[in-house]
Amino acid sequence: MRLGVLAFGAALAGLGACPTAMAQTMPEVKAIRTTDFGLILTGVHDTNLAGGAGVSAASKLSPQDTTFRPVAKFSVTQPLGRNVAFLRGTAGYDFHQENKQLNSRRLDISAGALVSASACRASIFGDFTSQQAELVDSTQLS
């Protein structure tokens, strides 16, 4: 009876450990060739860009600014036999009309592969993101 209780406890402890591993899941990828590209242009006018007079004065920012954001979206999935490779993401740039020092790139890229070997199936993937820091952080640098 004790052995059964220990086995049950070990099984529950193992199930409790699963949610942390499940958080590291790969994006959904199907073994179908797809190619998708798109362009998006947005414009944003902000009347309180710096978030307060203190930040605006410390960083010499104009409190009102219009930002133009061209973005290219892409998604490519390529089956390679029993394996699948993918590349997804967005790449863009922020152009500020008044505060040129805030112009910056925006990248968000995911790439990976599903690899099948015999009865095993493994996934390999990674993400890369690059964008401007918060305005409060940039005022402390100057």
N, C-alpha and C positions, 0 to 999 in steps of 0.2 A: 504494500500500500504506500509506503514512504517513497519508493522508487517512482510510482505513478504520480504522486504529488510533485516530486522534483522534476519529472519530465514535463508535466503540465506547466509548472512555473518557468522552466527554461523556454518552453514554446511561447508563452506570453511575453517573456523578456525579448525573445527574438522578434515577435510581431511588433513590439513597442519600438524596436530599433529601425523598422522598415520606413516609417515616414521621413526620416532624415535622408535616406538614400533615394526615396521617391522624389524629393525636391530637386534632384539633379537630373531631370528628365530632358531628353532631346526634343526639339520641335517635331511636330508630326510631319513625316515625309513618306510619300507614296512612291512606289516603283513605276512611275509614269513620267515620261519625258515632258517637261513643261518649260516654257520660256515666257517670261512676262516682264515687260519694261513699261515705265510710265514717268511722266513729268508733271510736277505740281508747282504752282507759283502762288504763294500767299503773301498778303500784305497786312501788317498789323500796326495800328497807331496807338501808342501808349502815352497817356497824359501824366503818368506818375512812374516813369521808367526806373528811377533809382529807388523807389520805395520810401522816400522821405527826404526832407530838405537837408538833413545832416549828411546823409550818404551822398546826395547830389553835390553839395558844396565841397565835401572832402575829396571827391573824385573828379571834380570839374566837369560833371556830366550835365547836359541839357536835360531838364526834367521831362520834356516832351520829345518824342522821336517816332519816326515811322520806319519800320523794318520790312524789307522785302526778302522773302525766303524761297529761292528756287530749290527744288529737291528732285532728284532722280531716284526712282524706286526700281528695284530689280529682284527677280527671283528665277533661278535656274535650277532644275532638277534633271539629272542625267543618270538613267540606269546603265550599269556596266556589267552585263551578265546577271549574276545573282546579287550584285552589289549596287548601291545607289550613292551618288555624290550630289551635294547641293550647295548652293551659294545664294544667300538672301540678304537684302539690306536696303539702306537708303544712304545717299550722299548728297549733301547740300551745303549752302553757304548763307550766312545772315549778312545782309547789306543794310547798315544803319544810315539814314539820311543825315542826321545831325551829329551823332556820336560815332565818328568813324573808327575810333579806337576799340569799339566793341564788335567790329566786323570779325566774323570767325566762321570756321568750318563746322559742319555737323556730320558725323559718320556713325552708322550703326550697322555692323556687318556680322552675319552668322554664316559659318561654313562647317561642313562635316560630311560624314559618310556612314552608311550602314554596310557592314562587311559580313558576309556569310562564308563560313569555312566548315564544311562537313555539316554536323548537326548544330554547331554553335553559330550564334549571331551576335555581333558586337556593334556598338555605335561609338563614333569618335566625332566630337564637335567642339566648336569654340565660338566665342562672341568677342567683338571688339567695339567699343563705343568711345567717341571723342567729341567733346563739345565744350563750349565756354563755361567757365566756372561762374558761380553766383557773383552778382555785382558787389555784394558786401565783401567777398574775398578779394576782389580786384582792387578795392579802395585801400586795403591794408598793404598791398604790394607797392603802391606809389608813394 
